[in-house]
């Protein structure tokens, strides 16, 4: 008996020694280790798939998120800020007129296919944008915004004269871009990864610019299988069956070497399922968790990175074209007074969200503190409607379009939003017909291109820190979404856009914001903080106010 | 019987076949001759029904549901779309049940108890209208096919064959899938749900009525009428058709349960009333899903409501089927 006990004691001791030595050896390895696994794969859940891997053809967050990994831009945004910093260009300057811009480029960059990056490559990229033809003129929203047109506009595209004139490589690493008119958009819009620099050789080899004749877009091989940039990650594959985009580390990256070996973007359209996937460890993180899930995610120990100075706006637009009632300022004011915006912000949005007073977020210069405001006042709304000739016997009837299958940084849950606002409007005697449409395929074309419906929800996340990126998006020219013609306003907007002097331009923005709120083309609703959530073992991701995180410095910690 | 089944091909696939067999069995029941007491099938069945506890429970549930659906909006403590407690809700914070709000409030501060009550009317309306659509269209198609078959002739058989093979094709599809496809084609609306669910159950009624009419055609009274020289057309219209309706009414009760569940499913999938503020159990369930981490009980109320009502109709329907079926009589 005693002997047996002794044996057992020896055995236990031996096991303990083994375990301890194993621990010790692990610890030694850890000390040599970096504290994170450089061979790890980072898996990010996304709400949807990319539309094209060639970002010039995209304007949505899901696509640009992937482009940010593969491509670099001439100008960049410092992580965690809205500050514009050098990217592939080390410096840039314009002549006094603001129309001729000289970019000095980095001399140590090569594309993923081994081609050198230089001034000729930059000019090849700009010339390509400028000379896009046929169906390829339809998707590049941001090029049309930047330049206004192409070298040969398709007659059906309804575009104007291009502002872009030419690009010249004055020496190997100096490119000069000439514009017709100065614009506040240039060059800051170039920090958006839509304008990532492509390898000219790859563009040509895989027919990147050939989307077929005007009409239906046919994606070329480049857009689906061969994106070639200079970024921290190389493209591996886009598996449309599993809805995954797979990227691998670019070991020759000119910047800081990426700290993960692979990145996978996996589309998981359902929010609840994204939360579950994160909690079970299937993914390492996802962007824009619903505010209702923030507490749960934090309680589960997840890393919730809140972007707490939101550069975004949610609004209700009035589509005036073809609706006499909405052309009446009294009706527009009545609607603004009828909506309980504060109720919506409190019920649906996280702490730090605020009711918007104008179409520019307060964090941007150009925001005016003395615009006319429209308090929640149903009685006043009813009076204004009565003045405009609408009452119980002759009620105002409006359709209200709202999107499904989407969360945006400014818009937590469209269905809850419509369920709050439709009754608000009905309470003052407006008969509302809510119409739901799928975000990407129905809603956006209907409200942006066709100007359907009377009211709709939409919003904007800033691309670069300038008020024109907000008010200029909607009110610089007549468009289908708002459906009004106000030449005086458009004229002033153009004047502000072309003002090179910063202080002068900002004063003009403030004046414009005051005028816009008097004219009331829509009701600005809110600015909302939003978040990105990561597993507790992921570090190195810095959330930015423009929601433009790169995951190249993400570190997956070893236990 | 053997001759019968020769005229009765089953729709493709095991699902359609099972459905078809169930319908055909019900169709034959009405043709069973009256038992030794000499009462009619319907009288006899009703007598049995009154003694069945299943029927009593089912009937009681339906009675309560119908009463609530009618008076619900008047006894609801709050307006169902009034966001009365909006001050108390925040993202991730929803107050639970209290003396003021028996079932608590939802993510927009609306009273859940009031919404469930008012939602009952909606569910009843959709269920009844959808069943009526299916019943009417099914009765017309089944009646035409049955009459054509009964009146005989090569043309009659051909009409019957074409109509029934088309119905069998529809029957082979799961009802919910058929309804969802229909609803997706129509623009999402309350009417679309009613039509979609109604159309999805048409083949059930059609096959049932046709089968029932053919079964009746073998009965003695038809033979007697023929012997008396009554015209075939009159026999089919005035005697066979009305006598074939009993199993169809049983089926309508069972279909109401399916219609209510399917209508809730369509709303849950976002194919229902686009004004989602209007309380509807399926929509409430879908919205509760978004709050599953915050207040999971929000999903329980509409789910339990749907289950209880569907259970009521199923119990009553099954009890009726049992009462009609001589093989199941105790």
Interface residues (C-beta under 8 A of the other chain):
Chain A: X271 X272 X275 X290 X291 X292 X293 X294 X295 X296 X343 X346 X347 X348 X349 X350 X404 X412 X413 X415 X416 X418 X419 X420 X422 X423 X433 X434 X435 X436
Chain B: X81 X82 X83 X86 X87 X89 X90 X91 X92 X93 X107 X108 X109 X188 X270 X274 X275 X276 X277 X287 X289 X290 X291 X292 X293 X294
